[in-house]
């Protein structure tokens, strides 16, 4: 499982997440990440805001309920044996 490190711009604080799955919807890339490899870890869906050619990716947490439900449905289909709850 791939592990990535996020750095918060404001504080410089580093947080590591495990990438569980990736998908593309309406021209945007999304990743499903968790703070643990265990089943009870906290999961987030992040949207890639970076432009083509950027050296570093820029992500934001998906908070819009409609967008979150759409992307969550795709991840649930991709990960058939996983139940995602937010």
N, C-alpha and C positions, 0 to 999 in steps of 0.2 A: 504494500500500500504506500502510495506516494505521500510524503510529508512536506508541507510548505510552511514558510514563516512569513507572517504579516507584520509590518511595522506601521504603527499608528503615526500619522504625520504630526499631530499636535504634540504628542508626548515622547515619541521615539520608542515607545514600549513594544517589545516583540512578543508575538503570540504564535505558537505552532499549532497547526491543524493537519489532520489526515484527510486527503481527498478521497471521498467514497465513490463519486461519479461525476461525470461532466455531460452537458448537453447544450444544444443550441436551439433557441426559439425566437422567432421573429427577428432574425439577424443579430441576436445578442447571445453571448456565451454565458453559461451559468455553471457553477460548481456546487456540489453538495459536500460540505466539510463537517468534520466532527473533531471535538477536542480530545477524544480518546478512541482507542481501537476496541474498547469494550462496548457491549450492546447498550448500556445505559448512559452513554456519553451524550453531551449536548451537541446538537446539529444545527447548522446554519446553511441557508442557501444564499450564495453570493453572486452578484451580477458583475461581469467584466465591463468596466467603463473605459478601458484604454483604447487608444486608436491604433489602427494597423501601423506597424513599424515602431511602436513605442518599445523601449528596451525593458521597461518594467510594467507589469500589469497593475491596474488600479481596480479594486473591487469595492462594492458597497453591499451591505446586507439588504436583501429584498424584504421590504416592509409592507408594500402595497398588497392588501389581502387578495385581490383578484389575480395579480401577477404571481403571488406566492402559491395560490391554489393551482394555477395552471402548471407552473414549473414542478411543484411537489407531485402532481399527478404523473408527470413524465418520469420523475425519479422513482416513484413507486413502481411503475411498469418496468423500468430498467433493472431495478433491484427487487425482483419478485418476492423474495423471502424476507424483506425488510418492511417494518411498519413505521412510517415516519409520522411523528406527532410534534406539533409546535405549540 
